[in-house]
């Protein structure tokens, strides 16, 4: 078995393991969010969202690229069987993240009242911000441990973290809201989930990984030296993340100042449904980083190009139809659950997921490729460009368009950096997406979308009926049109079957659509042969 196939199988197995965790946690969290959306008042939901903004903003300054460095160096030392170095990397990285998390938690506690009264002009959010501040410390520690799990390619451990957090949040937050605690109940549920998650993360880290590493005395100087290596790699990447991430708080602060709590609540409901795409995008993006990190661009250039192109194609094969299905079924989806309570959420959801179409050009793979190649300085420059564009775009669009300004402005500010990055990947590494293949996948997805759109126009029924039959119709048209337009061929079927061969029940379930596609391909090939004769 060649290296590309072996990497594909390993990455797919890890992706499936993370997919299980992401799927389970997202379903649990989605159910919790749905129940929460039923019980909570629109104004309280908006206040809950506003209270999380300071925490999310300060979290930008906790990492400094150390989490990415943990992934890279854990994967690197694991490949060379250097257990002692792995131990040093884990200790140094987690000490740094816990320390920055603690400092930022204190800062958030001290500034809670300032944010609530002076910035937001919403005094009721001060106490909520205080409670949410605890999640900065717990979140910093969990992010480091999750990065270690990713570096060791132990995605099932990350799945446990996701599921534990989702269970606590989905049980506690709706329950507290139901008993009348409103926004405070939602915040307590969110914070409790984070605290439980960090406890479980520490237990899993010790028993599954850390205690199995070679024992060695690690003194202070070795920790400092190891941390210097992590920061040398991570700081440019971290600064880039901070710079690019600063655009989001600008939009968020303007939202809190110019948009009503009710509209913010509708936006949050829409955002909850975008989590459904995390079933596909999250696991794929996570496993690509260690996969790309194993490749040497100087010695394995052709392999690098093959892996990049394949990662784009197989990402697009799942992400694009899922995105277009969510766009066309947004109203039945939200209406089935909430009726007309959140009337603006369907349009917000439609606009929010459009940015996933950038996956056609390699956007999802790009985010893992550049840091894996060590292109941290390039990422920093691109992040600066994104921030420079974000600030005027935010001040131009949010006060006038409200939530729509946020939905449009955030991806628009990142477009130049995205296409510059994709161009440089092609120029320096020769890696690019198969644009013809992407176009065919988009065509198959568009045919399914158009069919469902016509179905929704001509059939007037209950939301749940439209959602059920619309989903079935979309899947059927996509599975038929994809092989017919050449979006997927027999080679792709064989590759997907091989990559999913170690995936247990997923491989058996996945075999059903693969067999349908295979039969359609065989029929098409026989017809083409008959025409030529």
N, C-alpha and C positions, 0 to 999 in steps of 0.2 A: 504494500500500500504506500503511495507516494506521500510526501510531507503535506501537500495541500489538502489531500483527502483526509489524512489523519487529523490535521488541524481542524478541518471542517467537522469531523465527527466529535472531537473533543469540545469544540466551541458549541456545537449543537446540543450535546449532552448537558453542558453547563447552562446553556440557554434554556433548555427544557426544564432543568432543575429550578432555575430562577423563575421560569415561566409558571411553574406550579405555585411557587411562593407568591409571585406577583399576582397571578390569577386569583389564588385563594384570598390573599390579603386585600386585593382590589375589590373582589366581590363582597367580602366582609365589610370593608370600609365603605363601599358604595351602598350596601344595605343600611349601614349605620347613618350615612349621609342622607339617604332617602328618608329614613324614619325621622332623622333630625329635621329635615326640610319640611316634613309634615307637621311636626309639633311646634317648631320655633316660629316666632313672629318675624316677618320680613325685616323690620327695623332691628330686632335683636341679632338676627343673622348678619346684617351689615355691620353692626357694632363689633361682633365677634371677629369678623374679617379685619376690620380696622385695627383691633387690638393686637393682631399677629404681625402687623407691618413692622414695628420697631424690632421685634425679635428677628424677623427675616432679614432686615437691613443690617443689624449688628452681626448676624451670622456670616455675612460676607467677609468679615475681618478675622474669622477664627482659624481658617485653614492654611492660608498662605502656600497652597500647593502641596502640602505634606501628605494629604490623602492620596493624591495621584502618585506621589513619590513612593508611598507605601505599596501601592499596587505594582508599580514598575520594579522596585527592588526586591520585593517578596517573590515576584515571578522570576526575576533574573537569578537570584540566589537559589531559588528552588530548582531551576533548570541545571544549575551547576553543583547542587547538593551541598551548599554551604550553610548548614544549619546554625552555626554560631553567629554568622552574619545576619541571618534572618532574625534571630533572637534580639540582636542589638537594634536592628531596624524597627522591630515592633515596639520595644521599650522606649526608644528615643521618640518615635512618632507619636505614641499615645501620651507620653508625658507632655509633649509640646501642645497637643490638641486639648488635653484636659486643662492645662494652664491658661491657654488663650480663652477657652470656654468659660472658665471661672472668672477671669478678668472682665469679659464682656457681659457676663451675667450681672455682676456688681454694677457695671455702667448702666445697664438697662434698668435695674432697680432704682438707681439714682435719678434717671431721666424720665421715668414713667409719667410723672405729673406734668413735666414740661411738654412731652409729646402730646398728651391728652388735651391740655388746655391751650397751649400757645400755638402748636402746629396744626392740630386737627380741629380745635374749637369744639371738642366733644369730651367734656369732663368725665362723663360716665365711663369712658374707656380706661381711665387711669388705673383702677384696681385690676381690671382685666389684663392690662399690660404687665403689671407687677407679677401676677400669677404666671403668665406666659414666659416671663424672663427665665424661669427655671429650666426651660427646654433648651436654652442656649448651651449650657454645660452638658446636659445629657446628650443633646444632639451632636455636639463636637466629639464626644467620646465614641458614640455609636458610629459616626461617619468614619472615624479612624479604624475601628474594629471591622466594619463592613469592607473597608479597603483591603485590610489584611486577608479577609476571607476571599475577596476577589483575586488578590495576588496569588493565593494558594489554590485558586480555582475550586473553592469549596462553596459553590453557589447555593447548595442546600442549606448551609448555615445562614446565609443572608435571607433565605426564604423563611427560616424560623423567626428571624428578627421582624420581618415584614408582617408575618401573620400574628405574632404576639402583640405588636403595636395596634394592628387593625382590630383585633378582638377586644382589647381594653377600651379603645376609643369608641367602637361601635356599640358596646354595651353600656358604658358609663355615660357618655355625652347625651344620647337620646333619653336615657333614663332620668338624668338630672333635669333636662329640659322639660320632660313630661311632668315632673313633680313641681314645676313652676320656677326653676332657677334661671331660665332664660339664657342670656349670653354668658353669665357666670358659670352655669352648668356646662355649657359647651367648651369653655376655656379649661375648666377643671378636667373634663374628659380628655381633652387634647394633651394637657400637661401630664396627667397620670399615665397615659399611653407611652409618652416619651421616657418617663422615669422607669417604668416596668421594662421597657425595651433595653435600656442601658444595663440594667441588672442582668437580664438574660444574655446580653451580648458578652459581658465580662465572664459569665459562667461558661458559655460555649467556647470562647477564646481559650480559656485556660485548659479545659478538659479535652477539647478536640485538637488543639494545635500547640499551644505554648508548652505544655508539660512534656510533649513528645519531642521537642527540640533538644539538641545536646546541651547539657548543663555546663555553664561556664560563668566565672565571676566577671561581671560587667561593672567596671568602675566608672566614676564620674567622667573622667577624661574620654573614655571610649564612647560614652553616651553623647558627650558634646561633639566629638569628632563625627560620629554617625549622623547626628542631627545636622551638622554643617553640610554633609553630603546630601541629605534629604532636602535641605533648604536651598542648596545650590541648584539642584534640579527643579525644585518646586516653586521657589519664590517668583521667578518670571512668570510661571504658569499661574501662580496664586494672584500676583498683581494683575495679570490679565483677567482672571476671574472676577476680581474686585472691580476693576475698571469696567468690564462688560456688565457686571451685575449691578453697578450703580444706576444704570438706566432704569431698571425695574423699580427700585425705591422711588425714583423721581416720579414715575407714572403712579405708583401707589400713594405717595404723599399727596399728589395733585388729586387723585381719586377721592381720598379721604376728605379733602378740602372742598371739592367742587361737586361731588356726586352724593345724592341722598343715600341713607342707609338702606332704603327699600331697593333701589337700583343696584347697589352693591350686593345685596342679598341675592338678587336675580343673577348677577354675574357669578357669584359663588356657586349657585346651583348649576349653572352651565359648566363651570370649571370642574365640578364633581364628575360630570359625565365625560370630560376629556380624559379622566383617569382610565376609562375603558381602553383607550389607545395605548395606555401603559402596559397592557397585556403583551403587546407586540414590541413597542419601541424600547421599553426599559431593559428587558433581558438582552435584546440584540445589541444595544449600545454598550451595555456593561461587559459582555463577554468579548467584544471585539478588541478592547484595550489590551488585555493580556495576550490575545492572539496576535495582534500586530506587533507587540513588544518582543515576541520571539523571533521576528524576522530581521535579518541584516540587509539593509537596502543596498549595500555595495556588493555583497556576494549573492544575494537572492532577489535581484531586481525583477526578473520575469515572474517569479513566484509571488512577489509583492504585488505586482500588477494584477495577477490572476486572483489573488485573495481579495484585493480591494474591489475589483469589478464584480466578483461573485457576491461579496458582502452587500454591495449596492443592489444587485439584482434580486437577491433573495429577501432583502429588507423591503424593497419596493413591492415584491410579489404579494406581501401580506399587508403592508402599511397603507398602500394607496387604495385598494378596495375597501379596507376598513374605514379610511378617512371619508371617502365619497359616500359610503353607506350611512355614516353618521350624519353627513351633511343633508342627505335627502330624507332621512328618517328622524331628524331632530325634533320636529313637532310631535309626531306620534310617540316618540320615545319619552319625552318629558310629559306630554299630556296623559299618557297611560298611567303614570305614577302620581302626578300632582293635579291633574285636571287643569283648571285655569288659574290656580293660585299664583304661579310664577309665569306670568304672561310674556315677559320679555326674554326669558331664559332660552327658548328655542333659537331665536335669531342670534343671540350672543354665542350659543354653542356652534351654530353654523359658521360664523366668522372665525371663531377661536381655533378650529381645527384645520383651516385652510393651509396654514403654514407647513403642515405635514407633507404637502405636495412637493416641497423642496427636496424630499427624499429621492425624487426622480433623478436629481442631479448629483446625488451622493452626499447630501447634507448629513444624514445620520452617521454614515461611515467616517466622514471627515472629522467629526467630533472626537472619535477615538483614534484615528490615524495620526493626526499631528502630534498630540502629546506622546504617543507611543514611539514616534520617530525622534522625540526630543526637541521638537520645534517650539520650544516655550517662548523664545523671543519673538518669533513670528506671531504666535497667538497673542502676546502682549500688544504688539502693534495693531493687530486687527481689533482687539478689544478697545483700544484707545479710539480707533476710528468709529466703532459702534457707539461709544459713549458720546463722542462729539456730535454724532448725528441724533442720538436719543434725546438729549436735553432740549434742543429747539423744537424737535418733533413733539415732545411731550407737552411743552408749554403752548404749542400751536394747536394741538388736537384735543387734549383733555378738557380744557375749559369750555371749548365750543361743542364738542361731540360727546363728552362724557365717557361712558363705558366703551362705546364704539371707537372712540379715539385711542383708548388703551389697546383694544384688540387689534386695530389696524397699525398703530404706531410702533408697537413693540417689535413685531417681525420686520416691518419696513425699515427700521433703523439698523437691523442686522443684515439686510440683503447685500449691501456692498461688500461687507467683510466676508460673507459666505461665498460669493462668487469669486472674490480675489483669492480666497483660500483654496477653492477647488481648482482654479487656474494654476496656482503655484504647485499644488500636488501633482498636477499633470506635467508641468514644466520640469520640476526637479526630480520626480520619481517615475514619471511616465504612467502614473496610475490615473484612471478616470472611469466614469460610469459607462456602461454600454447604453448609449442614448437611444439607439434603435430599439433595443430590448425594453428600455423604460417606456418609450413611446407606445409600444405594443401593449404593455401591461396597463398603461393609462387608458388606451383605447378600449380594452376589454372591460375595465372598471367603469368607463364612461358609458358604454353600452348598457351595462347593468343599472347604472344610475338613471339613465334616460328611461329605461323600461319601468323602473319603480316610480319615477316621477309621473309618468303617464298613468300608471295604476292609481296613484294617490289623487290625481286630478279627476279621474272618471268614476272612482268608487268612493262613496260617502258612507262611512261606517264608524263604529266606535274606535277610539285610538288604539286599543289593544289588538283589535282585528287588523287594522292597517299596519301596525308594527309587526305582528306575527307573519302575515302573508307577504308584507313588503320585504322582510328579512329573508324569507324562504325564496322569494322571487329573485332577489338580488344575488343570493348565493348560487342559485341554479343558472342564471344567465351568465354570471362570471365564470363558473366552472365550464360552461359550454363554449363561451366566446374566447377564453384565454388560449386554449390549444388551437382553435380555428383561425385566429388572427396571428398566431405564431408567438404569443407572449410566453409560452412555455413549450418546450420540445421534449423529445424522449430523453435526451442527455440530462435535461433539468430534472425530469422525473427520477432518473437513475441516481443523480446526485442527491436529491432530497431524500430518496429512500435510503441511501447509504448513510447520510448524515444523521437521520433519525432512527437508524437501526438499533441503537443502544438505549432508546428512550422509553422502553416499556410500553405501557398502555397508549402513550401518545403515538408511538410508531404504528400501532394497530388501528387507532382512530384515523391517523393521517393516511393510512393505506386506502381508505374508502375513496376520498376525492382523487387520490393518485391513480387508482384503477379506472375511475370514470374518465379522467383526462387521458390515460393511456389508451383506452378503447376508442376515444374520439380521435386521437392521433393516428391510430392504426387505420381507422376508417378513412380519415383524410388522406393518408399516404396511399391507400389502395385506390382511392378515387383519382389521385394525381397520376398514379401509375397507369390506370386505365385510360386516362386522357392522352398520355404520351404515346400509348400504343395505338 
